Amino acid sequence: MAQILAMCGSPKTRIIEEVPVRARVASGFSRFIGFTTTEQWVYDRGWGRFPAVLNFHDGKLRRIEYLPYRSGAR
């Protein structure tokens, strides 16, 4: 996260959530084992380029997506 902030600056939008984590047990059911922190950063990349959405789980970048529309125009 620190490297991305250093290279790209602050995101236009930042959403932080704590989501429950479940694990499957031997009987086939799942049980609650704790929480994880997820963050979603949205970068406006300028005219003619779609916004980029970076998804982090526990401080590690997991996915980069590009929105097919301008985030403010929808």
N, C-alpha and C positions, 0 to 999 in steps of 0.2 A: 504494500500500500504506500509506503514511504517513497519508493522508487517512482511509482506512478504519479504521486503528488509532485515530486521534484521535476519530472519530465513534462507533465501535462497541466500542472496547476490545479486549483480547486475545481471540482465539478459544479455544473449548474444546479443539479439537484442531488441530494444525498438522503437515502432512506435506510434507516437502521432498524432491524427487527430481531427479536429473540424468538426462535421457533423451537418447539419440542422435538426431541430426538427419541426415536423408538428403536428397539432391537428385537429381533425374532428369537424366541426361546424354543427349546427342543419340542414342546408340544405343538408348535406351529403358530401359536399366538404371538403377539408382540407386547412388550412392556415399555413403559416410560423409563428412560435412563438419564435424562437431563435436558439441558437447553444448549443451543448453539446460536451464535450471533451471525446474522447475514446482513450484508450491506449492498445496496444498489446505487451506483453512481451513474449519472447521466451527463455526458459531455456534448455541448453544442459545438460541432466541428466547423461551423461557418457556412456561408452561402454555397448552395449546390452540393452539399454533402449531408448525408443522413446523420442524425444524432447517434452516438455510441453509448451503449449501456454496458457497464462493467459490473459483474456480480462477484461478490467476495463471500467466502464462508470461513469463519474463524481467522480472518485477516489474510487469506490467500485468494488470489484471483482464480476463479473457476470457469468463467465464461464471459465472452465478449459478443454482444449482439448489436445489430444496427437497426434502428427503428425505420420502418418504411414511410414515415411521415415526420414532419417537423413537430417536436414535442409541444410547442405552444399553439400550434394551429389546429389541433384536434379537438 
